Amino acid sequence: MFDILCEFDLEEFALQDVHAHEQRPQARFPENNAIRDAIRKALQELRELNLIEFLGGARCWKL
């Protein structure tokens, strides 16, 4: 997931920006029927690693 975030030109991004790229992890894990949940979990893990910060309102910031 972090590789997708690194491709964003902006430091701040919205959850909908990430969802716009969900076909990539879906192609990698075709049996995963809950890809949006997996994306949300991955973002939470990146937050715990201090790689992103949640700003509220479904917005995030790359650190």
C-alpha positions as YAML, in Angstrom:
chain: A
units: angstrom
residues:
- id: 1
  name: MET
  ca: [0.00, 0.00, 0.00]
- id: 2
  name: PHE
  ca: [2.83, 2.40, 0.79]
- id: 3
  name: ASP
  ca: [4.12, 2.05, -2.77]
- id: 4
  name: ILE
  ca: [0.80, 3.40, -4.05]
- id: 5
  name: LEU
  ca: [0.90, 6.30, -1.58]
- id: 6
  name: CYS
  ca: [4.44, 7.18, -2.66]
- id: 7
  name: GLU
  ca: [3.18, 7.67, -6.21]
- id: 8
  name: PHE
  ca: [0.82, 10.44, -5.12]
- id: 9
  name: ASP
  ca: [2.24, 13.87, -5.98]
- id: 10
  name: LEU
  ca: [0.57, 15.52, -3.00]
- id: 11
  name: GLU
  ca: [1.57, 15.11, 0.62]
- id: 12
  name: GLU
  ca: [-2.08, 15.16, 1.69]
- id: 13
  name: PHE
  ca: [-4.51, 12.64, 0.24]
- id: 14
  name: ALA
  ca: [-8.02, 11.39, 0.86]
- id: 15
  name: LEU
  ca: [-9.29, 7.88, 1.35]
- id: 16
  name: GLN
  ca: [-11.09, 8.18, -1.98]
- id: 17
  name: ASP
  ca: [-7.69, 8.76, -3.65]
- id: 18
  name: VAL
  ca: [-6.51, 5.43, -2.29]
- id: 19
  name: HIS
  ca: [-9.75, 3.71, -3.30]
- id: 20
  name: ALA
  ca: [-9.22, 4.99, -6.86]
- id: 21
  name: HIS
  ca: [-6.20, 2.64, -6.99]
- id: 22
  name: GLU
  ca: [-7.85, -0.38, -5.36]
- id: 23
  name: GLN
  ca: [-7.66, -2.40, -8.58]
- id: 24
  name: ARG
  ca: [-3.93, -2.93, -7.97]
- id: 25
  name: PRO
  ca: [-4.22, -4.74, -4.63]
- id: 26
  name: GLN
  ca: [-7.37, -6.46, -5.92]
- id: 27
  name: ALA
  ca: [-5.38, -7.84, -8.86]
- id: 28
  name: ARG
  ca: [-2.65, -9.00, -6.49]
- id: 29
  name: PHE
  ca: [-5.15, -10.68, -4.13]
- id: 30
  name: PRO
  ca: [-8.10, -11.69, -6.36]
- id: 31
  name: GLU
  ca: [-9.67, -13.91, -3.69]
- id: 32
  name: ASN
  ca: [-9.96, -10.98, -1.27]
- id: 33
  name: ASN
  ca: [-13.58, -9.87, -1.33]
- id: 34
  name: ALA
  ca: [-13.00, -7.19, 1.31]
- id: 35
  name: ILE
  ca: [-10.26, -5.19, -0.38]
- id: 36
  name: ARG
  ca: [-11.47, -1.84, 1.02]
- id: 37
  name: ASP
  ca: [-11.28, -3.25, 4.54]
- id: 38
  name: ALA
  ca: [-7.76, -4.48, 3.78]
- id: 39
  name: ILE
  ca: [-6.81, -1.02, 2.49]
- id: 40
  name: ARG
  ca: [-8.16, 0.59, 5.65]
- id: 41
  name: LYS
  ca: [-6.21, -1.88, 7.79]
- id: 42
  name: ALA
  ca: [-3.02, -1.21, 5.80]
- id: 43
  name: LEU
  ca: [-3.48, 2.54, 6.31]
- id: 44
  name: GLN
  ca: [-3.92, 2.00, 10.05]
- id: 45
  name: GLU
  ca: [-0.70, -0.03, 10.13]
- id: 46
  name: LEU
  ca: [1.13, 2.75, 8.26]
- id: 47
  name: ARG
  ca: [-0.20, 5.20, 10.84]
- id: 48
  name: GLU
  ca: [1.12, 3.00, 13.67]
- id: 49
  name: LEU
  ca: [4.54, 3.05, 11.95]
- id: 50
  name: ASN
  ca: [4.35, 6.88, 11.80]
- id: 51
  name: LEU
  ca: [4.47, 6.86, 8.00]
- id: 52
  name: ILE
  ca: [1.15, 8.63, 7.64]
- id: 53
  name: GLU
  ca: [-1.04, 10.72, 9.91]
- id: 54
  name: PHE
  ca: [-4.83, 10.75, 9.88]
- id: 55
  name: LEU
  ca: [-6.17, 14.31, 9.71]
- id: 56
  name: GLY
  ca: [-9.86, 13.48, 10.07]
- id: 57
  name: GLY
  ca: [-12.60, 13.70, 7.50]
- id: 58
  name: ALA
  ca: [-11.08, 10.72, 5.59]
- id: 59
  name: ARG
  ca: [-7.92, 12.77, 4.90]
- id: 60
  name: CYS
  ca: [-4.36, 11.63, 5.53]
- id: 61
  name: TRP
  ca: [-0.90, 13.15, 5.42]
- id: 62
  name: LYS
  ca: [2.29, 11.41, 4.28]
- id: 63
  name: LEU
  ca: [5.11, 11.97, 6.77]
...
